Amino acid sequence: MWRAVLVVTLVWAAIYLPRLGALELKSEEGRRVLPAVTMIETGNAAHGAREFFRSYIVPQIGSEPYLRKPPLVNWLVAGSFKLFGVRNEWAARLPSALLVLSVAFAFLAIARRALGPNGSLAAAMIWLTNFGLLEKGRLIEIEAVYVSLTALAFIFWLTWWNEPGRRWLTWTIPWIFLGLALLAKGPLALFFFYAVVIAILWQANELRQLWRWPHLVGLLLMLGIFGLWAIPYLEMTRAGHVASVWSRQFSGRMSGEDFHLRDWLLNIPRGIAYLLPWVALFPFARFAKLENEPEGNFARALSLGIITPFLVVSLAPGALPRYTMPLLAPAIWLLALFVRAHALIWPRKLRLAVTWIVVAVVVAMLIYSLPIIPFLKSREKLRLIARQLEAAIPPNESLYAVDPDYQPFLFYLRRRIVYLKEVSDLPPGAHYVLVQPADEKAAEARAQPVLRLKDYRGHRVILLKGGGEALRAR
């Protein structure tokens, strides 16, 4: 067991830690980091418990509340910044990497009872080295956190569901992780989780378990965890508007507002690709080689519980491949069953495939981290924009950002940033103001533009210099 823990830790460290904070924020990372920065700064400056409480309950990007996602990822980033006393990419991304490691340890320690020593070690290695987590686990993205929490729920439930004397643990502990998954992304994890659970219970003729007290208590635990945030959040915001935003997000995905036929046709192959290179082992799996008939029936039910929601979600008009990533954990569990039972039938030359795949992935990630990341750093854009702003603004001046929207380069400014909704909100002492083109005319009448910038998305911002009283005048 301890040798397995050591090997898994070394593999994780070799893949997920080298140059973890070297590259600037990518993709949607800014939406996870900027609210965390605002939480810390607003919380530190809060005058009263309610204002401090609100700073963490209602995430903000710029001058506006961020209504599209729950705040668990923002909390993790803020906590990491506080714990390490630094505000950088490494501290922001570490929670993702640690959650990935926690799932690997859960496969080793918890799933060992069901998968055996070989199966649990194989599951941990497959978890660490699949393409989906190699892409997301080194970023502070919702998927790494949300998928890891859902995986922990799967591991505990699949280990305990058929063990005597563990009924209450089976139907409560996993729902704690599901409650946290709700705080990370929302309810989609429940669809995948219950698809697997119902398929297995149906095969075992145990569907009545869903109507018994342990499961109902588990549901209350899950809803209670989510409600501890959601209730005060709705009280502090316009509840009707928030509900409209959440409803529009869901309906937009289901109706396919941004439907593109080519992308939709690639959903299934891209979703399968998240389990590469390990998905290539499934053609060698044989249900007939499993240890006994009950295990074969369980594996078939698990397969049904994986395939059905995968197809349903992948074929939705507005779906993206990453939506199906919570199914990684049960798919890995299924593959580990075949490893444990020696039910993978392959040529002699492939019998060390698991070991060689792990070695190949580790080597590839080290090559990426050591020689490739320094090359990618030379092409960064956010830090370049931040350096231009820093050079244009004296060190002792604050930057007043008027309705800046989502601007991830603001993370790299090492000065006080004050977010305002309108030009008319500027205080007398505001000398350097950042505006979007829509507000330029209102500000330009009383101030001088000194810098025009365009970010990597083509969004433009203008830095103006002028007296605070002049800027406030319309």
HELIX and SHEET records of a PDB file:
HELIX    1   1 TRP A    2  TYR A   16  1                                  15    
HELIX    2   2 GLU A   29  ALA A   45  1                                  17    
HELIX    3   3 ALA A   49  ILE A   57  1                                   9    
HELIX    4   4 LEU A   72  PHE A   84  1                                  13    
HELIX    5   5 GLU A   89  ALA A  109  1                                  21    
HELIX    6   6 ARG A  112  THR A  129  1                                  18    
HELIX    7   7 PHE A  131  LYS A  136  1                                   6    
HELIX    8   8 ILE A  142  TRP A  160  1                                  19    
HELIX    9   9 ARG A  167  THR A  170  1                                   4    
HELIX   10  10 ILE A  173  ALA A  184  1                                  12    
HELIX   11  11 LEU A  188  GLN A  203  1                                  16    
HELIX   12  12 LEU A  207  TRP A  211  5                                   5    
HELIX   13  13 TRP A  213  MET A  236  1                                  24    
HELIX   14  14 ALA A  239  SER A  255  1                                  17    
HELIX   15  15 LEU A  261  LEU A  265  1                                   5    
HELIX   16  16 ASN A  267  ALA A  273  1                                   7    
HELIX   17  17 TRP A  278  PHE A  284  5                                   7    
HELIX   18  18 PHE A  287  LYS A  289  5                                   3    
HELIX   19  19 GLU A  293  SER A  314  1                                  22    
HELIX   20  20 PRO A  321  LEU A  327  5                                   7    
HELIX   21  21 LEU A  328  ARG A  340  1                                  13    
HELIX   22  22 ARG A  348  LEU A  350  5                                   3    
HELIX   23  23 ALA A  353  ILE A  367  1                                  15    
HELIX   24  24 TYR A  368  ILE A  372  3                                   5    
HELIX   25  25 ILE A  373  LYS A  377  1                                   5    
HELIX   26  26 LEU A  382  ALA A  392  1                                  11    
HELIX   27  27 PRO A  408  TYR A  412  5                                   5    
HELIX   28  28 VAL A  423  ASP A  425  5                                   3    
HELIX   29  29 PRO A  437  GLU A  444  1                                   8    
HELIX   30  30 GLY A  468  ARG A  472  1                                   5    
SHEET    1   A 2 GLN A  60  ILE A  61  0                                        
SHEET    2   A 2 GLU A  64  PRO A  65 -1                                        
SHEET    1   B 5 ILE A 417  LEU A 420  0                                        
SHEET    2   B 5 LEU A 399  VAL A 402  1                                        
SHEET    3   B 5 TYR A 432  VAL A 435  1                                        
SHEET    4   B 5 ARG A 460  LYS A 465 -1                                        
SHEET    5   B 5 GLN A 448  LYS A 454 -1                                        
END                                                                             
